Amino acid sequence: MKCCGLITTQKEPVPLKSIEVELEVKDHVATVVSTLNYQNQEDKPLEAVFVFPLPGDAAVCHFSAKIGQTQIVAEVKEKQQAREDYDDALSSGQQAFLLEESEQSPDIFTLSVGSLPPGESASIRLEYITELAVQADDGLRFSLPAVLNPRYEPQGSGGTEAATVQVTSVPASQIPYSLSFSARVSSPRPVSKVESNCSLDPLQYLNKEQTQATVKLAGGHKFDRDVELLIYYKDAHQPTAVVEAGQASAKPGSLMGDPVVMLSLYPEFPESVMSSLSSCGEFVFLMDRSGSMSCSTSHSKPKETRIGSARDTLLLLLKSLPMGCYFNVYSFGSSYQHIFPKSVEYSDQTLEEAVKKVEEMTANLGGTEILQPLKHIYNQPCIPKQPRQLFVFTDGEVSNTKEVINLVKKNSGSHRCFSFGIGEGASSALINGLAKKGRGHAQFITGADRMQTKVMQSLRFALQPAVVDISIKWDLPKQVSATVLSPPITTLFQGQRSLVYAQLTGKSSEGAQGSVTVNYKLAGQPSKTQLHFSLKPAEDTGLTVHRLGARVLIRSLEMEEREDRGEKGEAVKEKVVELSVKSGVSSSFTAFIAVNKSDGKPIEGPLIHRNVPTPIMLSGIFAKCASYSAAKSLPKIKNKGRFVPLCGSIQPMSFSACSFSSDSLDMTLDRPMLQRNTNEPKLPYRDPFLQLVSLQKASGCWLLDPALAAALGKTSEELDQSKPASVKEEVWATILALIWLHASKTDSKGEWELLSLKAVSWLRAQNAPCVECVDAANTLLGCKVQRDVLGL
């Protein structure tokens, strides 16, 4: 891993002096302005190439450079034309700047800074907008990516030869550039709090209503991890509509010339439907076991590995599945494995076999080839009356992101896909893309997040009745029509936001109103969500809504072009280029190009090429994380007709949990690395909660045995002596487990609520004398849990 910055001839990474980031959040939309300050300290002109991550759904809408007192604003051009203009400028001794999106993944960008004279400074300004995702606890998540993990390039993908890199440990205190980060938050509703995985200065409110606030990153932060903010509003689940006026200079009837509306819908389903969870389904779990999964989950949890946390979560998932369903567990790396040849019915026998195999899983399968196991899963015939639900766990390090997402989309009619990005640097384009195209839900687990909480929310979504026959009806004045820019809504979840963008054509009178109705069927019953809104454009929104709408339409057209590479695909590509140029929003077929055409003298002398490495987590290259067997290769970005590796030299930025046995390691990234000793003794679960969960049977009950006594902190004799005489052992054991969960784990109820419901259902079927049992269990465990709290 290495800090951002050029590499001088003395191998001193200094020219990137600082990064300044300003974030403005309006309700659930974020505008991010990043300024990168460079200085050429060599005695010859430089060309710098910087590869860096952005959120996968971001719309890059401004790029400019300032050299001395000269400000150069970039324009959007067709990508090949932009590359040729860049090369021509360098050939003639002019300064030029090129910003382009990776053709393989929309969350990777390449910035080329050309002909920077000796001693000269340059400030690069980059602006993008993005929507903030809703989290399990109703917070809005903003992530500023700092870490770009090496993207694994599958064999036969046509990439260039593997890179050999030098890995050298550098203490965080020696990172040669600084980061400043400030955020301004505003909303119609009060801002209740802002949290982060990094140290923040106290939140400052700007008005009495607390609807506006600012916050800054505390001093001394090193850009060695993603900066994540969680923003909480009071009464967050309020549907809203924002109408934005068109651009005055744009042609009426065009996307940029007409008003655009952004609708935020929060469907609320009847409690009677939400409480009836499905007892059927085929649940397929796909677990990443590549070498990078052996690294710690975060700086705050140095002893907790990604694979370890994923194992614990998978155990919880398996125990929470309903009787009557089918399931299977796949794991993948350079190859893939499955526990059963095909999905099997959920029973004590199959559950026990699966749990045993899951507990043995380590991060020892090499690279990250997710495409082949997905193809195998989709080739398996669906089980009648058992809707397929796919859960994907990965740290998101693949280079063929678009190919993977396209495969999920092709099979979206036969399943729902729930994706989980684990750790710093997980590809937002991959994780969000899997869920969006697979009609599911995406979650990111970083910092101090508990994976179990977020994953169990997704399991609840999977167990909820599927919403079908979704349609949108617009009610607008006669002279106004709506052209929807967003793809059709295919998924609705309780309390989760759905966004709709639409172009409004025609003129409306003062005070005109419109409404939109989303009709759907839930549990066989017709339902609807309706929103009324004013057609009067909002003030001070600029072109934010237009650019977000253009971004949504561009992504849809890009997907359409990939599905048809023929004549129709070429026409779609031309449409994307036209839309990208007119809206000023980046696409995979265009690039930002800026050329300094001032009357200054041409820059003379040989141009030195310097790659600018981004912060990278070479996960698992640590003494304490020695279970790495990954075959990783760095991204190859095709730039101006030639391939440019991400970096030629990589240095660690900060390893709070890991240490090197030597100062440097030489590695060829296409060869398997150190293998984990899979014969090492397996430690038993030390967490009493996980111990207790691991003992539950598929039916929902617990057995009265020494393992249960140990998990409850009691002896077998104490459990036997306290058992009411007329009560069966399994009933007594199950009530003891439920009492302990309700008394000891109330703060994490979301993690065990489903397996608790299964246990209560089993108890009801036994017609057991619960009153006597609950009283006896409370006495033994020293608790005061009421019977109605248990649901008995």
N, C-alpha and C positions, 0 to 999 in steps of 0.2 A: 504494500500500500504506500502511496506517496502523496504528499501535499500538492495542491495545484501550483504550477509555476514552471517557467522555462528552465532548461538545463544548460548552464554555461559550459564553455570548453573546460573549465576547472571542475565541472560537475557540481556547481553550486546552484541550487534551485532558488533563485531570488527574484527574477523579473516580475512575477505576479506579486505586487506589493500588498494589495488589500481587496476585499470584497465587501461591498455595501449593499444591503438588501432592505428595501422599504415595502412593507405589505399593507395594503388597504383592503379591509373586509367590509363589504356592504351586505348585510344579512347573510346569505350563504354563497356569495360570489367574491372571489379574491382577485385583486390586481397586484401583481408582483413586479417590482422594478429592481433589477440587479445591475450594479455598476462594478466592473472589473478594471482595476487600475494596474497597468503594465509599465515596465521600464526596461529598456535595452541597455544593459551595463557592459556589453561587449564592444569591441572596436570595429565591428562590421555590422551591416544591416541584417535584420532577422526576419524570417517567416516563422510564425508560431502557429501550431495546430493544437487546439484544445478540445477534447471530447468530454462531454459532461451530461449528466442526467437532468431531465425535467419531468414533472408529472405527466403521465401518459395521455391524459385528456386535456392538457393545457393548450391554449390557443396563443401562439407567439404572434404578437401584433406590432412590435416595434423593435428596431435594431439600429443603433447609431454609434458613431465613434467620434471622439474629440481628440485631435492632435494639436497641442498647443492651444491656439485660439480658434482653430478651424473646426467647425462642427459638420460632420458628414452623416446624412440620414440615408439609410439603406432603402432600396425599393425591392419589391418582390418580382422575380422573373422566373421563367421556366428554368429548371435546374441545370440542364446542360448549357443553356445560354449564359446563365449566371457563372458557371465554372469557366467558360471560355472568356467572358469579360474579365474575370479575376486573373486568369493567366495572361491575358493581353495586357492588363494594367501592370502586372509585375514585370513582364518582358520590356515594357517601355519605361521602367523605373518609377512608376507611380505607386502610391500607397493604396492598398485595397483591402477590403474586409468581406468575408463570406461566411454566412450562417446557413447550415442545411440540416435537415432532419434525416435520420438514418432510414434507409429503405427497408430495413428488416424490423425495426422497432420504433414506434413513434415517441418513445420516451428518451431517446438518445440523440443528441445534437453535436455537430462539429462546427467549431468556430475557427476560422483561419484569419490570422492577422498578418498581412503581407507588407514587406518593405518597411519595417520599423527601423529608422536610422539609429546609428550609435548615439547613446546618451538620451534618446528621445523617449518621452512618456506618451502613453495612449490610454484613454478611458473608454471602455466599451459599455454601452448602455443597452440592456435587454429587458423587454417588457412582455409579460404574458398574463393571461387571465384564465381562471379555472373555477369550477364549482367545487364546493367543499362537501365531502361525503358525510352522511349521518352515521354516527357510531351507535353501538348497542345501548349506551347510557344517554342517548340523545345529544351528545356533544357533536360539534362540527369539526372535522379533522382537516388541518392544513399541514402539509409536509414539505419542507424545503430540502430536496435531495442533495446530500453532500457526497454520499457513497455510491459509487458505481461498481458493482461486483463484476468480475470477469464473466462475460456471457459464454456459456458452454456452446460450442459449435459442433453439432452432431456429425458423425462420420458420413462422408458422401454428400455433404451439403454444398460442396463446391468452393469452400473458403480457401484462403491462402495457407501456405505452410505455417506450422506452429511457431510461436515466438519463444525465444529463450530469454528469460529475464533475470536480472540480478536483484535479489531481495536483501535489503539492508535495514536493520532496525534503527529507527530514529525516535528519541523521546519526544513526547508531545511539546515539550518546552522549546524544542528547536525548530518547530514548524515556522517557515519564514514569511508567512502572510497572516493578516488579521481578518476577522469577520465582524461586521457590525450589522445588527438586525433590529428593526423597529416595526411595530405594527399598530395600526389604527383600526378600531372596530366600531361599526355603527349599525344600528338596526332599529326598526319601529318598536321592538320589544327591548326591555332592559337586559343589559349584559350582566349575567350573574357571576361568572368567573371565567378566567383563562388559565389553563394549565399547560405544562410543557415537560418534555423529557430533559430539558436543559434548564439551567438556572436563569430565572427572570427577575428583573427589577419589579417592585410592587406595581399592581395595576392602578392606573390613574384615570379616574372618571372626569369627563369634560363638561358634564351638565348634571343638574339635580335629578333628572329622570333616569340617569345612569344608562342612557341609550347610546352613549358614545364614550369610548375609552381608548387609552394608549398603553402600550407595554413594550419594554425593550429587553433584549438579551443582556444578561449581566456581563460585566467586564471580564476579560480573561478567557472567553470561550475560544476553543480551538475547533476548527471545522472538521472534526474527525467522526462525525455521525450526522444523520439526518436531524434537522431541527423540526420538531413536531409541536404544533399548538393544538389544543382542544378548547374550543370556544363554546360556552354554554349560555343560551338565552332563556329567559323565563317564558313560559307558554310557547315552546318551540314549535309544536305541531299545529301551526296555523297556516292554512292554504293562502297563497299570495299570488298576485299577478302584477307584472311590471311591463308597461307599454313604453317603448322607446321610440322617439321621433327618428325619421330617416335622415340621411346625410343630405344637406342642402345642395351640394354640388353633384350628387348622384342622380341618375335618370329615374323619374317616377315610374313605378311598375317594376323596378329592379329590387333585388334584395336589400342593397344598401340605401336605396332611395325611398322605400316604403317603411312605415312603422313596423316594428317587430315586437311581439309579446312573448314574455317568458312566464309560464305557469308553473307554480310549485304546488303539487297536490299531495295531501297526506290522507290516504283512505283510512277510515276507522270502521272496523268490522264489528258485528254484533258479538257481545260477550258469549252468548250461547253457542255461537259457531266456533269462536276461538278456544273455548274450553274443551271442545270435542276433537282431540288429536287423533290423527289417523292411526290405525293399527295394521296398516299394510304398506307395502313398498319394497323396492329392491335398493338397498343402500350399498354403494360401492365406494370404498375409501382408497384413495391413491396417495401414497406417502413418499415424499422425497427422501432418499437415503444416499444422496451424493455426499462427497467429502465435506463440502461447506456446511452441512447440517451438524457437524461435530463442534462447531464454534459456539461460544456462549451466546445466549439470546440477546443480551444487552450489557452495557457498561455497568448498570445497576445490579445485574445478576450474573456475576462472573463465573459462578459455579454451576449455573443452569445452562445446559446445552440445548440447542434447537431440537436435536433428535430426541433428547430426554423429555423435553416438554411436550413434543409431539406424541411420544409414546404414551405419556400420562393422559393426554387429551383423547387419544384414540381408545384407551381403556375406558374412559368415562363415556365416550360415544357408544361403544359396544354394549356397555351395561345399561344404557338408556334406551336402546332400541325396543320397540314393542314386540310382544309375542305375535306370531303370525306373519312376520315380515321375512324377507330374504336378505342375505348380505354376503360380501366378499371383501378382502383386503389385498390391494396391490401395493408393491413398493418398487421404486425405480431409481436407476443411476445411469451407468453406461448400458446396463441391461435392465430387465424387469423381472419380478417374481410375483406369484399370487399364492395365497394360502390354500384356496380351493380351485379346482379346475374350472368350476363355474359357480355362480352364486348358490348358496345353500339355505335351507330353511333355518330360522333362528331357533335354537334349542340349547339345553344345558350342554350337550355333547359338542355341538359345533362352536358354541361360545367359548367353552373351556379350551378347545383346540386353538381357536383364534387368539385368545388372550395369551396363551403360552408362546405362540409364534411372535406376537407383537412385543412381548417383554424381551425377546431375544434380538430385536431389531437394532442394528447399529448403522452408523453412517459410513458404510464400507463398500458401496456399489459404484464408486468412481464419479463419472460426469453426470450431466443432467439431461438425459434424452427422454423427454416426456411424450414425444409424439407417438412412439411405437406402443407403449402401454395404452394410450388413449385409443389408438386404432384397434387394439385387441379387445378392449372393453366394448367399443361400439360394434364390433363384429359379433359379439355374443347376442343371441336372440333375447328380446325382452320377455319377461315372464307375464303372462296374462293377468290383468287386474292387480299388478304390482308395479306402480309407477317408479321408474328408475330415478334415483337421486345420487349424484356423483359429488363427492367431497375431495378436493385436491389441496394437499399441503405441500408447499414448496417455498424455498427462499428465492425463487424467481430468477434464476440465472441461465437463461437460454438465449440463443441468438436468432432462432427461427420463430420469434413471437407471432408474427402475422400468420404463418403456416399453421401453428397450433390453434390459434383463435379461429381461423377459417374452418378447421376440422370440427371444432366444437359447434360452430354455427350450423354446419351441414347436418349435424345430428341433434339440433336443438328441439326438433319435434318429438323426440323419443325420450328426453330426459331433462332434468334441471341440474345445473352445475353450481356448486358452492365452493368458492376459492378462498384460500388463506395464504397471505404473504407473510413469511416468518423472517424477522430480523431486519437489520439495516440493509438497504440497497435492493430489497425485493422489487422486481420490475412492476411498477404500477400499471403499465400497459398490458402486461400479461395477466396479472391478478384481476384487474377490473374487466379486461376483455373477456376472460373466461366466464365471468359471472354475467356480464351483459349479454353476450351471445348465447350463453347457456341458460338464460331465463332464471338465474339464481341470484346470489348475493355475495359480495366480496367483503373480506375483512383483512386488516393489516395488524400484525402483532409485533409491536416494537417497544423499546424502552421497558417500563415496568408493567406493561400489559400482562394480564393473565390470559393465556391462550384459551383455557377452558371456558371462561365466561363468554368470550366472543363466539367460540365454536358452538356452544350449547344454544346460543341465540339462533344460529343458522340451522341447527337441528330442529328447533321449534318451528322455524319457517318451513322446513322440509316436511314436517308432520302436519302443518296446517292444510286445510282443504285448498286445493289448487284453484286459483281464480282463472276462469276461462271466458271465452267470447267477449274479449275486451274491445270496446269501440268508443270513439270520441264524437260527440255531436256539438257543433257550434251554433250559437244563437246570436246573430249580429244584425245591425241595421241593414236594410235591403241593399244599400249602395256599397256595403263593405263585405269583402270575402276573405277567408283565411286559407293560406297555403301552408300546411304543416311541414316544418323542416326536419323534425325529429323522426326517427324510425318508429313504426307502430309500437305501442306499449304491449309487451307480451307477458309482463309479470307485475303483480301487485302484492305487497306484503303489508301486514298490519303495522301502522305507525312509520312506515318507510316512505321517503319522499320520491315522487315521480315527477320528472321535469319534461315540459312540452314547450317547444319553440315553434312559432308560426309567424309568417309574413302576412301583414294586413294590408290589403289593396283596396283603394277607394277612399273617399272622403266621408268623414262623419261629422255630425253637428255638435255644437257645444253641449257638453254634459251627456253625450251619448254613452250608453251602457252596452256591455256584451256579457255573454255567459258561455261556459263550456261545461258539458256533462260527460262524465266517464261512466259508461254502462258496462256491466259485467255480471257474470254469474258466480255465486259463491255457495258451495254445498248444494248446488242445484236450484238455488233461489236467485231471482233477478235482484240486482242491487245497483246503486249508483252513487257517485260523488260529484257534487255540483259546486261551481265557483262563479260568482258574479263579479265583474270588474268594470272599471271606468276605461273608456277608450282614450282619455286624455293622456298624452305622453308625460312621463315622469321627468323631473328636472335633474340636471347634473349627473346624468348617467353616461354622457359621452356616447360612444358606440359600443359599449361593453356587451349589451344584449345582442346586437347585430353580429358582433364577432363570435360570440359563443354559438349563436344560431348557425353562422357560416361554418364554424368548426364542426358542429354536429353533422351538417349536410356534407361537408368535405369527407369526413370519416366514412359516412354511408356510401358515398360515391367511390371512394378508394376500395372499399370492400367489394363493391359491384364490379370494379375494373379487374380485381384479382380473380373473380369468378369467370370472367370472359376476356381472354387475352386476344381475341380476334378483332374484327372491324368495329364491333360494338364497343369493345373495351377501349379502343383508341379514341372513339368519340367521347366516352365517359372521361378519359384522361384529359382531353382537351377542355371539357367542361370544368373539371377540377382546377386546372391551371387558370382558366378565366376567372373562376370564383375566387381562387386564392389571390390572384393579382388585384382584383377589384376590391376585395374585402381587407387586403393587407394581412391575411392570416396564413401562417405556414401550412404546407402540405408535404407529402412525400415526393411530389413531382415539381416542387418549386423551391427556391432558395432566396434568402436576402443577400443582396450585393450592394456594396458601397465602394465607390472609387473617389479618391481625392484628386479632383481635376483642377486644383488651384494652379497658379502660374509659377509655383516653386520649381527649383531645379530638379531634374531627374536624379533619383538615388543611384549612386554608382557603387561598383564593387560587387564581389560575389555575394549572393544571398545565402545565408546560413539557415538551414531548416532545423527547427526545434519542435519536438512534440511536447505538449503540455499535459502531463498526466493529471487525471482527476483523482480525488481521494478514492482508494480502493480497499475493500476488505478482502484480502487473500485469506479467506476463512480457513482455519484448520492448519495453517503453517505455523503451528505453535507447539511448544513442548507439552503444554497442558492440554492441548487439543490435538493430540497426535493421531487421532483416528481418521486422518485424511487420506483418501485414496482417489481423489478427484482427478479427472483428466480434463482440466480447464484450458481454454485458450482465450486469449484476449480478443476483444472485438476488432474486426478489420473494417474500417470505414472507407469506402471507396470515395476518394476525394480527387476531383479534377482528373479522372481517368487513371488514377493510381491508387493502390491500397495503402492506407496509413494505419499502422498499428496504434492501439490506444496509447501506449507509451513504451519507450525503449528501456526505461529503468524505473523500477518500482520500489518504494520504500515504505515501511510501516509508519503509520501516523500515530496511533495510540493503541496499545494493547493492555487494557486494564486487567484483563483476566489471563493473559497469555504471555509467555516469555520464550526467548530463543535460546537454544543451547550454544549457539555461536553467533557472531556478529553478522554473518552473511551466509546465504544459501544460494547455490546455483541450481536452477530447475528448468527442465524443458517441459512446458505445460501440456504437451500432448501425450506424455507418458504417465502411467499410474504412479502415484507417490506412495509414501509409507502406508503399509497395510495395518489395520488394527488387529491386535491379538484377540480373536474372537473366543479364545478358550479361557479368557480371564474370568475369575469368579464373579457371578452376578450378585450384586447386593440386593437384599430384600427391600421392599418399600419401607421407608422410614416415616413417611407422612401418614399419621393415623387415618386421615380422611381417605387417602388412596388405598390404604390397607383395607379399610371398611368397604370401599367401592369394589375392590377386586374380589371380595368374598360373596357378593350378591349373585344369586342364581338368575338364569334367564327369565324365569317366571316372575321374579321380583322379590322372592323371599331370601332369608338368610338361614344358615344352618347353625345350630348351637354346638360350637366346637372350640377348641383352644385358640384357634386363629382369631375368632371373633372376640373372645375374651381379651386377648392381647391388644387388639385394635381399640377396645373400649377401656383399656387400662385396668382390667379386672382379672381375677383368676377364674378358671373353669368352675372351681368349687363355689365361688361367690355367685356365679350365674345360675348354677344348678340349685343351690339352696334358696335363692330368692324367687325361683319360678313358681307361680301358682300351680297347685297340684292338678287342676283339671285342664290345664292349658297344654297344647301340643308344643314340642320343642321348637319347631320352625316358626310358629306364631310368636312365641316368647322372644326368640332371637330377632325376628323381624321388627317387633315393637321396640326392642332395645336399640336396634340400629337407627330407627326413625327418631326416637327420643334423643339420641346422641347427636344426630344431624341437626335437629331443630334447636337444640340447646347450644351446640358448640360451633355450628357453621352457618349461623343466620346471615352473616355478612356475604356469604357466597352461595345463597340459596339458588340462584340461577344455574349453578353448576350441577346441583343434585336434585333439582325439582322434578325432572322427568323420571329419574329412577325411583324417587319417592312416590310419585303418582302410581308407578307400576307396582310398588310394594303395597300401597293402600288398596289398590284394585285386587291384589292377591288376597289380602286380609279379609276384605269384604266377602270374597268367594268362600272363605273358610267358616263364616258365621261364628267367629270366635268371640268369647267374652272379653271384649277389649277394655272395659272400664277397670276391671280388676288388674289386668296386665299393665295398663298405663300407670296406675297408682304404684304398683310394685316396681316398675321400671324407673319411675321418677325417684322413688326412695333409694333404690340401689345406686343410681348414677348421680344422685344429689341434684336433680333437676326439678323444674316446675312447669313442664310442658302440658298444656291443656289438651284434652282429647279432640276438641273441635279444631284446634290448630293442625292436628295431624290429618284431619279430613276423615276421621272415623265417626 
